[in-house]
Amino acid sequence: MGRQFRIAALAAMGLALTAIMPSHAQVPTSVPPPDGTWQVNGRAIPGTRCGDWYVRISNRQGRLSGIVGLSQGNVPIYGLALQPDGSFSGVTRAGHVNARAVRAYEINGQFNGLQLSLTLENEICPVRGGSAMRGGY
């Protein structure tokens, strides 16, 4: 009889906890970034073909656009979409700029208020990254 009582008590405690706990986890959403432009700059890596770079991201009413600036010139970032948690990603296309070959890049980032952090990567350079506050570009 003692064992049945303990099982019943545990079941009742489980029901009580279920009643006070939410049925699904609340995923926190971040405040969307304000309209503006951010620029993250990076330096060349000595001894590699990984030169100076910058990524400029603009937000206008939740719509992102951007470019990657390289020594060869600027290339647009495609597929940028702001997610509810403030993250985004996009890619550039391989091709030619000013008669010089440009590799494809992948950009991943995260807004946190007025700050933007991102990474830039391609197939020959290590992952590079940085952060910036909203600027007046």
C-alpha positions as CSV (number, residue, x, y, z in Angstrom):
1,M,0.0,0.0,0.0
2,G,2.9,2.4,0.7
3,R,4.3,1.9,-2.8
4,Q,0.9,2.7,-4.4
5,F,0.6,5.9,-2.3
6,R,4.1,7.0,-3.4
7,I,3.2,6.4,-7.1
8,A,-0.1,8.4,-6.7
9,A,1.7,11.2,-4.9
10,L,4.4,11.5,-7.6
11,A,1.7,11.5,-10.3
12,A,-0.2,14.2,-8.5
13,M,3.0,16.3,-8.2
14,G,3.6,15.8,-12.0
15,L,0.1,17.0,-12.8
16,A,0.6,20.0,-10.5
17,L,3.8,21.0,-12.2
18,T,2.2,20.5,-15.6
19,A,-0.5,22.9,-14.6
20,I,1.9,25.7,-13.6
21,M,4.5,25.2,-16.4
22,P,3.9,26.5,-19.9
23,S,3.1,23.9,-22.4
24,H,5.8,25.0,-24.8
25,A,9.0,26.9,-24.4
26,Q,8.9,30.6,-25.1
27,V,11.5,31.5,-27.7
28,P,12.8,35.0,-26.9
29,T,12.6,37.3,-29.8
30,S,15.1,40.2,-30.1
31,V,14.2,43.7,-30.9
32,P,14.6,44.3,-34.6
33,P,17.7,46.4,-35.5
34,P,17.0,50.1,-36.3
35,D,17.3,51.4,-39.8
36,G,20.9,52.1,-40.6
37,T,24.2,50.9,-42.0
38,W,27.0,48.9,-40.4
39,Q,30.4,48.3,-41.8
40,V,32.8,45.6,-40.5
41,N,36.4,45.9,-41.6
42,G,39.1,43.2,-41.7
43,R,42.8,43.1,-42.5
44,A,44.8,40.9,-44.8
45,I,46.3,37.7,-43.5
46,P,50.1,37.9,-44.2
47,G,51.4,35.0,-46.3
48,T,48.0,34.2,-47.9
49,R,45.9,35.4,-50.7
50,C,43.4,36.7,-48.1
51,G,43.4,40.4,-48.5
52,D,41.8,43.4,-46.7
53,W,38.0,43.3,-46.8
54,Y,34.9,44.9,-45.5
55,V,31.2,44.0,-45.3
56,R,28.6,46.8,-45.3
57,I,25.1,45.8,-44.3
58,S,22.1,48.2,-44.5
59,N,18.7,47.7,-42.9
60,R,15.6,49.6,-44.1
61,Q,12.4,48.6,-42.4
62,G,13.6,45.0,-41.8
63,R,14.9,44.5,-45.4
64,L,18.7,43.9,-45.6
65,S,21.1,44.7,-48.4
66,G,24.8,44.5,-48.4
67,I,28.1,44.4,-50.2
68,V,31.5,42.8,-49.6
69,G,34.4,45.1,-50.5
70,L,37.6,43.5,-51.7
71,S,40.8,44.8,-53.3
72,Q,39.2,43.8,-56.6
73,G,36.1,45.9,-56.0
74,N,32.7,45.5,-54.4
75,V,30.3,42.5,-54.9
76,P,26.7,42.4,-53.8
77,I,25.4,40.0,-51.1
78,Y,22.5,37.9,-52.2
79,G,19.8,36.2,-50.1
80,L,20.0,38.4,-47.1
81,A,16.9,38.0,-44.8
82,L,16.6,39.1,-41.3
83,Q,15.4,36.3,-38.9
84,P,13.2,37.0,-35.8
85,D,16.2,36.3,-33.6
86,G,18.3,39.0,-35.3
87,S,20.5,36.6,-37.3
88,F,21.0,36.7,-41.1
89,S,23.1,35.0,-43.8
90,G,23.9,35.7,-47.4
91,V,26.3,34.8,-50.2
92,T,28.2,36.5,-53.0
93,R,28.7,35.0,-56.4
94,A,32.1,34.1,-57.9
95,G,32.9,36.0,-61.0
96,H,35.0,38.8,-62.2
97,V,35.3,42.4,-61.0
98,N,37.5,44.9,-62.8
99,A,38.9,42.0,-64.9
100,R,40.0,40.1,-61.8
101,A,38.6,36.8,-60.5
102,V,36.6,37.1,-57.3
103,R,35.7,34.0,-55.2
104,A,32.2,33.4,-53.7
105,Y,31.8,34.3,-50.0
106,E,29.4,33.3,-47.3
107,I,28.4,35.9,-44.7
108,N,26.7,35.0,-41.4
109,G,25.8,37.6,-38.8
110,Q,23.8,38.6,-35.8
111,F,22.3,42.0,-34.7
112,N,22.3,42.9,-31.1
113,G,20.7,46.3,-30.6
114,L,23.0,48.8,-32.4
115,Q,25.8,46.2,-32.8
116,L,26.4,43.8,-35.6
117,S,28.7,40.8,-35.5
118,L,29.5,38.8,-38.6
119,T,31.7,36.2,-40.2
120,L,33.0,36.1,-43.7
121,E,34.3,32.8,-45.3
122,N,35.3,31.3,-48.5
123,E,37.1,28.1,-49.6
124,I,40.7,29.4,-49.3
125,C,40.7,31.7,-46.3
126,P,40.1,30.9,-42.7
127,V,36.9,32.2,-41.2
128,R,37.3,35.9,-40.6
129,G,35.0,38.1,-38.6
130,G,34.4,41.3,-36.6
131,S,31.7,43.6,-35.2
132,A,30.7,47.2,-35.6
133,M,28.2,49.7,-34.2
134,R,25.7,51.3,-36.5
135,G,27.4,54.1,-38.5
136,G,26.4,57.0,-40.6
137,Y,27.3,55.7,-44.1
